[in-house]
Each structure stands twice: as structure tokens, then as C-alpha cells.
Amino acid sequence: MDQALQHLVNGTVLGGTYALLGIGLTLVFGVMRVVNFTHGELYAFGAYVTYGLVSLAGVNFFLSLLLATLAGVALGAVLELLLLRRMRKADIDSVMLVMIGAMLVLQNMEMFVWGGVAKLIPNPFDGSPLVFGPVSVLPLRLFVLVVSCLMLLGFWLALERTRAGMAMRATFQDPETAALMGVRVGWVNTATFALGSGLAAASGALLGPVFMAAPTMGDLVGLKAFAIVILGGLGSLPGAALGGFALGFVEEFAGGYLSTEYRDSFGFLLIIAVLILRPQGLVPAKERIG
Amino acid sequence: MKFAPYAFVAALAAVPLVLPSPYLLAVLTLAGIFVIGAISLNLLLGYTGQLSLGHGAFFGLGAYASALTALGFDIGIGFGLRIQVNPQPVWLGFIAAIVVAGGFGWLLGRLAFRVRGAYFVIITICFAQVLRMVALNWVELTQGPMALISIPPVSLWLPGQGVVPLVSKAQTYWLVLAVGVLAFLLVRQIVESRIGRALVALRSNEALARSVGIRVTHYLVVATVASAGIAGAAGSLYAHYVRIVDPDVFLFIYTVTMVIMVITGGKGTLWGPVVGGLIFGLIPDLLRGRAAPELQWVLYGTAMILFVMFLPRGIVPAVQGLLGRRT
């Protein structure tokens, strides 16, 4: 029982960052109908910016977190203006191919600049775990969970309570009608992609000290982000949050009780199962499948 | 123009006689194996219009199936049962590669074609990832990250010599060329048949194709099986040529390489994957020593973006257009 509680805590901590990753990806798909293969690279970018600021420039970790997120927003905006804006009329497969090209470029630039060796970002907190009765958790991981939840909450408030959020939701539902209502869809797209990229960079920056920054880190994370988003229903925001926590729990429990080696593959098996049995996901967005 | 393909094959066949540089032959052999992979991917990507991003999985399955048949294996499958296979001749491995890859193609086709678009793409990616995890962790069968090593080279019956292993570069090169020509002809046969017409019909308008009675899923699965089988054959050639196979053959980057070859050459054209495959199969060697390997991938990524944005139909249709305009 104690072990199960510990897995529950670990799963929640993992799930928080997964939710953050998934929200960014699903937002971009929902608003722009773009399957964003660069999402994982933006995550790696966030981790590297944090590494560069903390370890090389000696900037405070918490300030670096903010700067890395902003850098992710800026890179996302550049990608949108440079590539996606010109692909508005293209079919979804062509856009996917362009994003795969962008992924290759970003990943290998990271490899070229930082080299193949993983970089360790120093832990800003005390290394000894906090113990709550039968479970224990590292302060760093608790911080990651709290920040993830705050960002999810802030994101939700921005989407529900601001004019920009309303424009984004309108475009999400129906881009043409939104344009007729005076929403400048082009700018909504840029803002959406920048925001989604910022969320990915933020998760990378947050998890940087937990794992390490490596050039190929984006690969697995990008695929997991797909898992999260599909689990929840492609294009569904509450679904992505739910899917993030679900994947966190599945990995943690299956990794703990079934097999550690296959821990990462449970996510993929889950996607295949969900897509075959329930392609609309756990919380279906209002859109056609296929 | 009519004899150009024959002249092209004859010129390729003459390379070992005219320029017997082992380095050049090695480069061309490896490029040829990837061209076969690209030819097989083109059947799915070009003619059915389905963006399958798990294609490297069939290549990897072929490589593992062939290598394991040739090396033999002895694994437990639970309940105290064991499967034991003694080392078999390489040609049997080649057939096993085609059968295993084709079988998984059938499975993936049956499962994945229930959905389309982004959903299909993501299923195919996950398929390759799961296989990579299996290859990494089922150490008893695959040796995991330690890789399968000492894979025997291809042996063939040659007139006057009996069954001999193909150790010379020229012999392997000719074998790859022969399999490549066969793959090309097979794809052409499929594309020009009833199946090919059905595929093109469903690529342009699936609902309409369905309404005139084309069994869409059936034809998509047939195309996937054929495509997977050819990719498996390429994987087998790869395993016995390089003589080492590790779980990295399932990496996304191999699939992406094949996709780039098909897109730049011209998807949905018979010669597109050949042209694209030769270009991107040879670039790494042209760049070797001149640029860091990362820059090669940056170049590939940039090429993919530029081609999709500015020349979406690829090199072959563009060149055909230019030639057509002149005459």
C-alpha cells in the first residue's frame, strides 16, 4: 500500500509536466490543424537555454526558467512566421513534412552547438527528500509539480477570461466564422504557436535539473506528447491535461509493477490501443476523425 | 527516351568493371539499399497518399528476421517452452525477412487504416517505437544494445563455383542492383494493375472511390503488405552487407531519410525514389570530412522544407515538365 502511494505521488509529479507538454501540442493542433513535430525540440531548447544561463552565465535558476520560456515563445513565433504562415493553404501531410524538416534542423543545431554529451543543470534545491508519512518526494520535484499546476491554471484563466483567449477559442472552434467575426486569424495562429512552444520550453526548463539536457531528449518527449494528446483526444484541452496525468500514472505504475525496461513503451502501446478502440480519445474534441 | 532506363541500368551494372574502387562500390551499395527502401515507401506515400512514418520498422524487421534466421536463436517463450532455430542459409533469411515484414505490414494495415490523416501517421510512428523498445529489451532474442554481430554475408549459387559467399564488393553491388531492379519492376507492375488504379482513385477522392465499389481498406492493406515486404528485403540486404544490426535501425531518422528521398525525387512517380534515393544516399559521402555529421542532417531538414514548400511534386516531375516544354 505504501508503495502504491509512493507511485501515486511520483505519477502526479510526472503527470504535471506531461500535462504542460500535452496542452501546448493539442492547442496548436486544435487551432491550426498542425501536427507539431518540433514540440519535443522546443522542450530540449528550453532545457539548453536554462543550462546555458544557469551553468555558463551564472543566472539564478528561477529567472532562467522565465527567460527560457520567453526564448521558447520567441522561437515559436519565428517558426510560425517563417514556415507555417506560408503553409496555411497546404494539406495536413505537407505541413507535417515541413515540421519534420524543422525538427531535424533544430535537433541537429542543438547537437552541433552543445555536442552529444548530456549536460547537468545544477539542482537549485536541497537534495534530501521531504518525507510525508509513508511517501517521500524531492523538493525539486514538488516545485516542478507546483509550477506546472500554476502554469496550467494561468493558461486556463488566460484562455477563458481574456479577449485574446476568446479569439483563440473562437479560432479553435471554427477559423472561418472567427475570421468573419473580425478575429485576425493570422495573428491568433502566431500567438498560439508561440504559446504552445513556450509551454514546451517551460517543461524542458523545469525538468532540466531532474533529468539532463541532451540533444536527443526531444525525440522521446515529442512522441510522449503525442501519446498524451491522443489519449485525451487530439485537439481537446481538458483531454490533454487528463491525458498527461493518465500517462504519468500508467508509466509509473506499469514501470513499478510490470516491467522497468518497457516503461517507456507503455505510452506507445496505450496510444495504439486508444486509437484503435476509441480514436476520439477520452475527452473528444468536436471534430471529425479521419 | 524509351531506352533510357535500360541504358541507366546497364551503366550502373558497368560501374564495378569501369571504376573498380572499393570505396565507390561500398557507397553505391549502401545507397542502393536505401533506394530500395524508398521505392517501397513510395508505393504507400506516393500512390496511396498515406503518410506512413513507421516505414523504417519494416526495414528493421527485415534486418532482424534475416540476421536471426542466419545466426539461429534459442529463446524461451514462457511455460517452459523454447523455440530453437539452428543457423539457416542466408537465402532462407532473405525470404524470412520478406515474410515477417509483410506479415507485420498486414497487421499494421488492418489496425491503422481504421483512421486517417494525423491519427494514421501517429499510429505508424508508435508502431516503430514499440518495435525499437522490443529490440532493445528482448535481449535473449536480439542481444539488445549489444547488437547482433558476425552476421554471415549473402551466399549465392554461381555457375561454375557452386554456393559461395559474396565477399567481393562488386558481387554484393550487383546483387543489390538486381534486387533494386526487381523491386522497381514489382512496384511498376502493381501501379499499372487494377490495384494501382484503385490506389490512385482512393488517393484523389476516397469517398468517391468507395462509392463506386472500390474496397478501399482491402487495397490499402495489399499495398502496405507489398511495400513492407520490399522494405523487409532491403533490410535483409542491409543486415548481410553491414553484418551488424542494432535496435537503432528502428530510429525515426531512418524513416525520415526514406521520406526525404521520396519527397525530393517525386512521390507517386516510378523514378522519383530512385533519383531522390541516389542523391540523398550519396550526399553523406560527399560531405564526409568536409562538414560535421550534424550539418548533413541540417541540410536534409532544410531540403525537406524547401522541397515541400517550393517544389512539392519533386525533381522528376519538374525535369519531365522542362523536357516536355522543350520538345
Interface residues (C-beta under 8 A of the other chain):
Chain A: F29 V35 L83 R86 M87 A90 I92 D93 S94 M96 L97 V98 I100 G101 A102 M103 L104 V105 Q107 N108 M109 M111 F112 D219 L223 F226 A227 I230 L234 E261 Y262 D264 S265 F268 L269 I271 I272 L275 I276 P279 I289 G290
Chain B: G49 L51 L53 L111 R114 V115 R116 G117 A118 Y119 V121 I122 I123 I125 C126 F127 Q129 V130 M133 V134 L136 N137 F252 I253 V256 V259 I263 A292 E294 L295 W297 V298 Y300 G301 T302 A303 M304 I305 V308 M309 P312
